[in-house]
Amino acid sequence: MAAIAGTEESPIGVAVVEDHPAFRFALEQLVSRNPRFKLVGSFPDGASALEALRDSPELVALVDVELPELDGISLLRSLSTGNSKRALVLSAHTDGATVRAALTNGATGYLTKGAEVDEIEDALIATSEGRTVLCSSAQQALADLMRAESPDETLLTVRETDVLELAASGMTRSDIGDELHLSEATVKAHLAAAYHKLGVANRAAAIAEAQRRGLTVDRRRSFSD
């Protein structure tokens, strides 16, 4: 899809979908006073917006998530079935699930209602060009959600924990190998993997970091490798 134009001669068409009257009026004013935009519609609920915009020409829909009649996510999903519309979410909600739902159902950008006027204007332009715009809180919420849903690759394996615990007791790599029936090279590899996961460079730092994270390491002595 070609970018939606954004000049005074060919302004970006913007439709506002917001149920709060005062905030909707403020957004209408924001759009109307900027010559790069043209207000093509303003709607207090998702159902009326969908009816009016389903077959509309190219535009950017500025959408709240919480809407009566038809919620914002459902509206985004329905509008995204056409190829001539893009959507920027402006919402009070910044939890990861809501941000992800908006993006997977057709939103190109996501801002909070605390965004400054110039942030919204810039985001409307970026959205019209197909560029993704996420405010910092939306980015953080999405990252937190992804981390919570993915296996934690930073957790030590059982063997890495065993090796690190024995290292914390003051054993050398050779002693640890004898204790666990591993070669010294294998012990060194487990220690290196633990250092990498913990983001440290030596045994003492690994022991301290493992303790900080609540891993089961009994630190009685520490030595640098």
N, C-alpha and C positions, 0 to 999 in steps of 0.2 A: 504494500500500500504506500502510495506517495505521501510525503509529509503534507499536513494541512497547512495552508499558507498562513502567514502571520505578519502582514504589512498593513499600513493604513488603507492601501488600495484594495487589499484582499485580506481582511481580518480573520482571525480564528473564531469560528463559531463556538460559543460556550453555552452549555445548558446547566443551570444550577438546580440541584435536587437536594433540598434541605427542609426538614420539617419545622425547625424553630424559626418563627416569623422574623425576629430581630436579626438573627444571624443570616437568614436567607436574604433579607434586605441589604445587609452589609456586603454580602457577596455579589448581589446584583449591582450595587454601586461600584464595587471594585472592578467588575467586568466592564460596565458601561462607560466608565470614565477613561479607560485605557484604549486609545485608538487602534491598538493591535488586536483587540477583541471585539466581538459582536455578540451581545446577549440574544440568544435565539429561543430561550425559554426558561421559565423558572417554575419549579414544581414542589409542592409540599409533601408529596408521598411518592413511593416507587411505582404504584400502579398507573397514576396519571402520567408520570414521566415515561414509562414504557410505552403507553398507548401513543403518546405524541412523538417519541423519538425513534421508535422501532424502524420506521421507514424514512427517517430524516436524512438529509445529506450529511456530508462530512462535518464532524464537530467533536469537541471535547466535552464530556459530561463530568461535572464537578459534583461528586456524590458523597453523601453521608452514609455511614453503615447502618445506623439505627433509623429506619423509616417506617411509617405506618403503611398499611395496605400491602406493600411488597417491600421486604427488607433490601438494604443496599447490596448485599452479596447476590441475592437472587436477581436484582436488577442488572448488576454487572454481567452476570451469566447470560441473561437474555439479550442484552445489548451487544455482547461480544460475538453473537452468532452472525452479525453483519460485519462487513469488512471496512466500513467507512467511519467508524466511531472509535474514539479512545476515551479512557476514563482516568480521572485523578480523584482518589479518595481523600476526603478531608474529614477526619473523625476524632472524637475524644478518646477512642479506644486504640491502645497500642500494644495489646497482648499479641504474642506471636501467632496464635491460632487465627486471630482475625486478620492480621496482616497477610499471612499465607493464603487464607481463603480469598481475600480480595485479589491478590496477585494471580492466583491460579484460576480465578473466574473472570479475568479480563482487565483488571486495573493495571495501568502502566506506572502509576505513581501513588505514593501514600504519604500524606502529611497529617500533622495533628492540628486541631482547631486553635492551638496557640501559635501557629505559624504567622510570621510577619507578612504584611501585604506584598512586599517585594518577593518573598519566598514563594507565595502563591502564584504571583504573576510569572516568575521564572519557571515554576513547575508546570504551569499551564502551557507555556511555550515549549518546554522540553517534552511534555506529554504529547503535544501535537506533532512533534517530530519523531515520536516513537522511542524516546529515550527514557529509561527508568529513573525515577526520582523517589528516593526513600529518605525520610527525615532520620536523624540519628537514633531516636528512640524506637522507630520502627525497625531499623537495621539491627539494633541490639536485641529487641524482642524476637526477631526472626532467628538471629544467631543463637540465642538462648534456647529457643524451641528446638532447633536442629541438634544442638548439643545434647539436650535432654532426651531426644528420641533416638540418637545414634549411640552405638556402643562406645564407651569411653576408651579410646585407644591409648590413653596415658596411664591406665591402670597397669600395675606390674603383674606379670604372670606369677604363678605359684613358685616356679623355679627361680625367677628373678628375685622374688621376695626372700626365698630361702638363702640365696647367695648374699643378698644385701644384709640380712640379719646376722649371718655368720661373719660378714665383713665388719659389721658394727661391733661384734664381740672381740675384734682384734685379730682374727685369723688372716693369714696370708692367702694368696690365691691358691698356692699349693696345698695348704691346710684345708681350704674349702673344698678343693677337688677331692682330697682324700675322704673328707667327711661325707660328701654327696656322691662319691664314686663317679666323678667327672674329670675330664682332662683339664689341665690348667688353661689351655686355650679356650675351652668351652666356658669355664668360669669367667675368663676375661671377656668373652662375648656377651655373657649374661649381664655382667657389670656394665659394659658399654651400652647395652640396650636399656638398662635401667637409667643410666646417666642421660641418655637421649630423651627418654620419656619424661624424666623429671626436669629436664632443661638445665642440667648441671655438668660440670667438667671433671669432678673427682669424687672419690669415695666419701670424704667428710661432708661435702656439700650434698651428696645424694642421701646420706643418712639424715642430715638435718631437714632436707626437703621432704623426705618420706615421713618423718615425724610430724612436720608441719601439716601435711595433708591427712594425717590420721592413719597412716599405714602401720602395720604391725611390725615395727622395727625397734628392737631393744638396743639402744645405743649405750654401750659400756666403754668402748674405746673407738677412736677413729684414726685412720692413717690416710695420708695422701698417696695415690698411686703414682 
